[in-house]
Amino acid sequence: MSSFLEDVITGLKAPQKSLSSKYFYDEKGSRIFQEIMNLEEYYLPKCELEILENSSGNILDEIPFKELDIIELGAGDGSKTVIFLEEAVKSGKHINYIPLDISGEILEVNRDLVKARIPGLDVQVLAGDYLKTIFQLKERKQARLLLFMGSNIGNFPGESAIEFIRFINDFLSPGDFFLMGVDLKKNPHVIRAAYNDSKGVTKKFNINLLERINRELEGDFDLDSFEHYGVYNPLTGSALSFLVSLKTQKVKIGENEITFDQYETIHTEISQKYSLKDLDKIASKTGFEWDKHFTDEKGYYSLSLFRK
Ligand SMILES: C[S@@+](CC[C@H](N)C(=O)[O-])C[C@H]1O[C@@H](n2cnc3c(N)ncnc32)[C@H](O)[C@@H]1O
């Protein structure tokens, strides 16, 4: 059984049905995600960009090293990071940029984009699961700044976010830095709208997960009988996405049959929001001695810098 099929069947046979958000990103899903990034309501990338444009210099001022490895986990196309790299080079630092991503194709795009903007920069791409490939960098003697952008930490549920940051802390040496993009707690209406856009693009993105199962795993989901539901709970700071079965139904996925009660839900994604105080607590819980936050003008988003 492929791991996609195995994960889908395990998730849909559990008492609370769920599908992992990592399966959103097939070719069609990645295209729809680009549409989400451009939505009026989806403020996250715009805020991160604003901070990079206004505060990259201030962030770099906190980092005393002249020679620096900048290692980026889940780097994607590098289109935002390049702003930071340009500022780093301008400040006179000698940088090695090492983007890590599970997608070899996106790393090619990243390298071409960064090399076109900063021709002299040393770029060394590393394809594969960063939880494994990062250890190839362990022996390098250079001081490090590790980047984890795009509010990706929000997709780690509960304690697993803390475990992930602890993993990063274990990898780093004393004195190294970690810069993380984090979506902050704010007016709940603003968050709710980001996951329930008026054009229905988020719905299309969620439904594509069922379409992908139909395409790749011989599924027969009736797409019209599932609805997208996005909700934000200000008590927990979690934005959750669900697919809701609008009727009692049976769905075939290859040899498997899954039954749905009317209004039964499939949990598809968590996007956890944090306050700056939450982040200070996380820093001390995960072994970082110092942290400082750089926010956009509205205070919606933070690039938080931690030092081991
Ligand atoms: C939502 S994109 C964010 C890209 C970029 N950091 C940004 O802020 O625009 C997440 C990226 O992480 C990569 N990714 C997800 N899980 C990964 C893993 N375990 N190892 C390596 N890359 C991963 C994906 O391929 C994708 O390019």
The ligand as an SDF file (V2000), in Angstrom:
LIG
                    3D

 27 29  0  0  0  0  0  0  0  0999 V2000
    3.6060   26.4170    2.5810 C   0  0  0  0  0  0  0  0  0  0  0  0
    5.1800   26.2250    1.8570 S   0  0  0  0  0  0  0  0  0  0  0  0
    6.0580   27.6060    2.5320 C   0  0  0  0  0  0  0  0  0  0  0  0
    7.2140   28.0090    1.7130 C   0  0  0  0  0  0  0  0  0  0  0  0
    8.0180   29.1880    2.2370 C   0  0  0  0  0  0  0  0  0  0  0  0
    8.6780   28.8940    3.4900 N   0  0  0  0  0  0  0  0  0  0  0  0
    7.1430   30.4110    2.3810 C   0  0  0  0  0  0  0  0  0  0  0  0
    7.0180   30.9130    3.5020 O   0  0  0  0  0  0  0  0  0  0  0  0
    6.6040   30.8950    1.3800 O   0  0  0  0  0  0  0  0  0  0  0  0
    5.8730   24.8510    2.7510 C   0  0  0  0  0  0  0  0  0  0  0  0
    7.1110   24.2740    2.0980 C   0  0  0  0  0  0  0  0  0  0  0  0
    7.6790   23.2940    2.9820 O   0  0  0  0  0  0  0  0  0  0  0  0
    8.0130   22.1220    2.2560 C   0  0  0  0  0  0  0  0  0  0  0  0
    7.9560   21.0040    3.2040 N   0  0  0  0  0  0  0  0  0  0  0  0
    6.8730   20.5790    3.9160 C   0  0  0  0  0  0  0  0  0  0  0  0
    7.2130   19.5540    4.7380 N   0  0  0  0  0  0  0  0  0  0  0  0
    8.5460   19.3410    4.5430 C   0  0  0  0  0  0  0  0  0  0  0  0
    9.4840   18.4130    5.1120 C   0  0  0  0  0  0  0  0  0  0  0  0
    9.1260   17.5390    6.0470 N   0  0  0  0  0  0  0  0  0  0  0  0
   10.7710   18.4690    4.6730 N   0  0  0  0  0  0  0  0  0  0  0  0
   11.1440   19.3630    3.7340 C   0  0  0  0  0  0  0  0  0  0  0  0
   10.3010   20.2650    3.1860 N   0  0  0  0  0  0  0  0  0  0  0  0
    9.0210   20.2550    3.5700 C   0  0  0  0  0  0  0  0  0  0  0  0
    7.0070   22.0880    1.1100 C   0  0  0  0  0  0  0  0  0  0  0  0
    7.5030   21.3650    0.0030 O   0  0  0  0  0  0  0  0  0  0  0  0
    6.8270   23.5790    0.7890 C   0  0  0  0  0  0  0  0  0  0  0  0
    7.7400   24.0380   -0.1960 O   0  0  0  0  0  0  0  0  0  0  0  0
  1  2  1  0
  2  3  1  0
  2 10  1  0
  3  4  1  0
  4  5  1  0
  5  6  1  0
  5  7  1  0
  7  8  2  0
  7  9  1  0
 10 11  1  0
 11 12  1  0
 11 26  1  0
 12 13  1  0
 13 14  1  0
 13 24  1  0
 14 15  1  0
 14 23  1  0
 15 16  2  0
 16 17  1  0
 17 18  1  0
 17 23  2  0
 18 19  1  0
 18 20  2  0
 20 21  1  0
 21 22  2  0
 22 23  1  0
 24 25  1  0
 24 26  1  0
 26 27  1  0
M  CHG  2   2   1   9  -1
M  END
$$$$
